[in-house]
Every structure is written in structure tokens, then in C-alpha cells.
Amino acid sequence: MRTKVPFFINIPIIVSIIIFIFYIILGIENIKLIYHPISILFFFVIIILLFVLDFINELIYRKKLKSLTDIEKKNILDENEGNYFYRLYKFFNYKTKIDNLKQINHGFDDIIELDNKLPIWWVHLFFFTIVISVIYLCAYLFTDFSNPYQEYQIAYQEQLKNIEKFEKTMPQITIENATFNNHLIDSGKVLFEENCATCHNSDGSGNIGPNLTDDYWINIIEKDLFKNIFSIVWNGSKNNPTMRAFGKNGELKGNDIQKISSYVYFINTKNVSTSGKSPEGKKIINWNSVSIIKK
Ligand code: HEC
């Protein structure tokens, strides 16, 4: 049987559709190769070869017709009558007619099986899924499109950028609105170990700097324990420059000081430490009644 559409029309159309789909997925930047003169030349050579192939096909078909019986010839001619476009039209409008249902009779069990061509829409759908699966596979293997790992990476990087942007523009906590927050203790601990542990020991029990887990305080500059801690880390100590102004000199941001202060407040108030550096300063039990020493 002859093809409905000649190769030299069929294949370039399919190739164009594939290129178009890749163009949609990849964007113009990545398919520049297709516009290269050599690619275009290659494309034209293939079309000419297909044209020749089609011509040979036609010759074989005519030759073959001569060697057939009259009935066979009639059947084949019926099926292949008209030009390409008429045959294509017939192909798309193929309908199963009830009176020429093909049947297979098993004979022994009286069951009659129908043996007809599949509906044409079904066949097309089937080929369409094959084409789509090939495109999808290529896109999955060679591009970022539809690859879950790549998509995850892209979304992840974007999220990180957004967080960075957010942190830059986010208003930082100041002494006025700083409060103790349970959830910040863990991240505060990490920051404390990075910035403070050299002088206060990683558990806050004191080293060069005083013990932060006892009730004795050298610096009393706020009427609230948490604010007092925040304030010292922000302003440093007036009597001893070794305890520097982490906030004022820009070493730590307000939000980080809130985290560190939450950790220091936590280790100070949970009162588990019995050892550590011996007490320095005034013992304070009730912060509300303290008189502020220095401001
Ligand atoms: C280079 C050493 C050093 C580092 C680092 C350091 N401190 Fe201090 N810190 C001191 C010294 C010394 C004092 C005592 C200041 C004084 O006598 O007034 C002190 C005092 C303090 C006090 C007040 C204690 C009191 O009794 O008045 C707090 C709270 C404190 N530091 C917290 C921190 C935190 C939180 C960090 C980390 C962000 C930190 N320190 C980093 C040396 C240090």
C-alpha cells in the first residue's frame, strides 16, 4: 500500500514539530545550532533524498500492480485511489461499516470474534503518546525541564536568595523590643559558642569573662534580666573593654543578639550550674527592685 503523505512532506513536518517543542522547552538560546548553515543544508539534502525515495516507492508500486490478479488489483486500486491528499482524507475519515465487519469464526465453540481496524483516532492517540514520551524522556535527560532533582535545586536556590533578601531588609531587633524567646535558644547556643565561648566558656560558666550562670552581676544597666543581657552584648562593658560592644561595633546584628541573649537568659535562669567561676558583682534575686548602677 502506498503512503498517504509522501515522505518528503511527512518527515520535515515531524522534524519541525520536534524542533518547535524543543524551542519551547529550551528557549531560543540553546537551539542556535539548528540555525547553523550546515544544519539547514543537511535538512535540505535529507528532503531531496526523501523525494527520491518516494519516487522509487511509486515505481515499485506500479511494477507490483502488473503482477497481480484482477481482483487483487481492484482491491489495491480502491484503497489507493486518488492523490496523496485524497488518501489522507480517506485515512482520517475511515469508519467501520457494520456490513463489512470482518469476523473470525472459531468454529468449534461458535464464538465469533470481530477483527476490524482500530478506530483511527485511537491509532493516532497511540502514536501521539509515543512521540510525547520520547520528547519527555529527552527533556528529562538533557534539560532542567521536568527533572525533579533539577527543579528542586532551582527552587531551593531561589528560596535561599529570598531568605537572604528578607534578612537584609528585615528590621533588626533593638533593645526596645527585644524579648526572651524559647525558640531561639538552640540557634543562640550555636552563636554563643562561636562568639562568646572563648571568654565565657561554652556552657557560660566563665573564664576570662564572668560566670553567666550565677545570680551575681557586675553590670546592671536594665531593670530586666533579659534586657540587661541584651544591653551588655549591644553596648559592651563600661568598666572593662575586654567585653566589647558586639552590637554597636557591628559585629553582631540585633536578631543574632536576641538569639544569644535568649540562650544566656536560659542558662542563667535554669540554675543548674553549681561549679564555674566564683561570683563577681552584686547578687540579684528580684530584678524589678534593682537600682541601675550605670547607664
Ligand atoms: C574577649 C573576651 C570576651 C568575649 C569574646 C565576650 N565576653 Fe562577655 N565579658 C567579658 C568580660 C571580661 C566581662 C566582664 C566585664 C566587666 O567586668 O564589666 C564580660 C561580661 C559579660 C556580661 C556581663 C556579666 C556581668 O556580670 O556583668 C555578659 C552578659 C556577657 N559578657 C555576655 C557575653 C556574650 C553573650 C558574648 C558573646 C557575644 C561575650 N560576652 C563575649 C569578656 C568577653
Residues whose N, C-alpha, C, O or C-beta is under 5 A from the ligand:
A	BS01	HEC	N195 C196 C199 I208 G209 P210 Y216 W217 I218 N219 I229 I232 V233 S237 N239 N240 T242 M243 F246 I260 E280 G281
